[in-house]
Amino acid sequence: MVVGAWVAVAVAYFGSPIPNSVTTKLAYASRETAFGWYARESLLTGCRAVFTMLVPLALIGPPDRRPVLRVWAGFIALTVGGYTLFPPPEPYDWYPASVQPALSFLAGIGLGGLLVVGAEHFSLTDRRRQAVSAVVVAASFGIALLIETPEKHRQRSYVDTVERDRQAAGEWIDRHAPADARVLTGFGNIAYFGRRTTIDASFLNRRGPLLPLEQLIAEHQPEYVAVCPYLSGTPPERFVPPDGYAVATVIDRTRKESGLDFYVVVMQRAIPTTRPSAPTASNSPRA
């Protein structure tokens, strides 16, 4: 029922059952993902390398469960093979995340099978089997935490810098913008924390065709526009807003702290204009 409802809505609104975010990214992404990146990140990076080595042990277990396990293994193989032949448009971590539940499940079964074989080989009593299993599981968690600590710090660094500044921009809008103001932006954190009617500039959540920011501004005449220059080479003090808008605030804490060429600019409409009678592409950030 859930799938049927999604297909009906997607076809009726977007014209296709394929998620709009996928088709939009494919249309304008930079195609910077290297061949083989998906397989490496999904199966051979961090703890995933250990999980991958345990998968064959799951598939040689009791015959009655092999068909189900092979379905999971087939899902991994098809996903990794597909994304290797047709790499995702951007090297973002959420693409490899799709196979991690299946990989973790098979790795857990494989580890369990290894423990059973070891217990039988050494003729362990039930109590000793339980003790050994507890030690192995605890050690596995500890090793996983140790291996993944650098990745945790990397992800945390991104959240505490780039996403922090976007959140701060949204909170500024929430404090300063009138309740009926509309915000044009392509970033979810700004839309969510701004808590105003949002015009989606990313086209990930609404129908195309893709339009440049200048055209969206001219069409919708929003009261506020929020953008995130990244590796632009233009410092905040030299940023030039579009005609009819003035820079209201700049959030550049990340740039000051780390030197990364990233900041957020919130612009306010400087020249009062008449709103379009029927905005066609607005959506609430609470939706």
ABEGO torsion letter per residue (X at the ends): XAAAAAAAAAAAAAGBABBAAAAAAAAABAGABBBGAAAAAAAABEAAAAAAAAAAAAAABBAAAAAAAAAAAAAAAAAAAAAAABBBABBBAAAAAAAAAAAAAAAAAAAAAAAAAAAAAAGBBAAAAAAAAAAAAAAAAAAAAAAAAAAAAAAAAAAABAAAAAAAAAAAAAAABBAABBBBBABAAAAAAAGBBBBBAAGAABBOBBBBAAAAAAAAGBABBBBBBBGAGBBAAABBBBBGBBBABBBAAAAAAAGBBBBBBBBBBABBBBBBABBABBBBAAX
